[in-house]
Amino acid sequence: MAKRPVSATRPKPHVKAIEAEVDGMDVGDDVTNRICATLAAAIGNGALKPGTKILEDAIAEHFGVSRTVVRGALGILQRDHLLERKRNRGTFVAEPSIEEATQLFEARRTLEHATIERVVARATEADLDQLDTLNEEEKRLYDVDGQAAGHGLSGQFHLELARLGGNDVLTELFNNVTARLSLVMVLYEEEKRDDWGADHHHNIVAAIRKRDVKLAQKLMDEHLVDIESRVRLTQSQGDRHTFVSVLETFSAK
């Protein structure tokens, strides 16, 4: 079976999830889809940080639609907890609480375990070759362009793993959790590192090839612990992020 080429410009996992969700709705045309995907990508990439106000009129002008259409798209992202509406103030990029962040990390571990069980039972060697190709491209991007370039493929690995599990509901839940965790990482991350787990991913795939569920789950747990160790879930860390964002905004003027 021919391998699909891996692209650094492939949409983020949460973007693809939102596109699939909107496609299943009667929206008339693709504008709602495009608004949701654009904002989700900006949030996932950190361009729209937690607490940033969403400018409805700017979106309406950019896409050439009414504010009613824009509010419909924002409603989808609010329901998915990427945005939040504040009374008499407008719509903002969500700021996950410490309790929410803790629950999201717990939910992700549970979903990853369930996914691995299904992938071990279902994945072909060609499927696993595809994952290894993704890992190789992720490592290459880190070596050439650094963290920002490789981060997208790191998330793509987990999306592809979920997809190979063959359960659409499980994949949808996984996409929502990881999208919300991207906000957690921006808000509470304390230690930035140059890698996001290409070596961990390679070892997980090797365990799946052996059809060793327990080992693959153990390696996944170690990978997730490494990711979680980068954040400090304290209110002071969240407050620091907000203050630093203010400094960055006003010092650039």
Secondary structure, DSSP 8 states (H G I E B T S, - for coil): -------TTS--HHHHHHHHHHHTS--SSSHHHHHHHHHHHHHHTTSS-TT-EE-HHHHHHHHT--HHHHHHHHHHHHHTTSEEEETTTEEEE----HHHHHHHHHHHHHHHHHHHHHHHHH--HHHHHHHHHHHHHHHHHHHHH-HHHHHHHHHHHHHHHHHHTT-HHHHHHHHHHHHHHHHHHHHHB----S-SSHHHHHHHHHHHHTT-HHHHHHHHHHHHHHHHTTB--SHHHHHHHHHHHHHHHHHT-
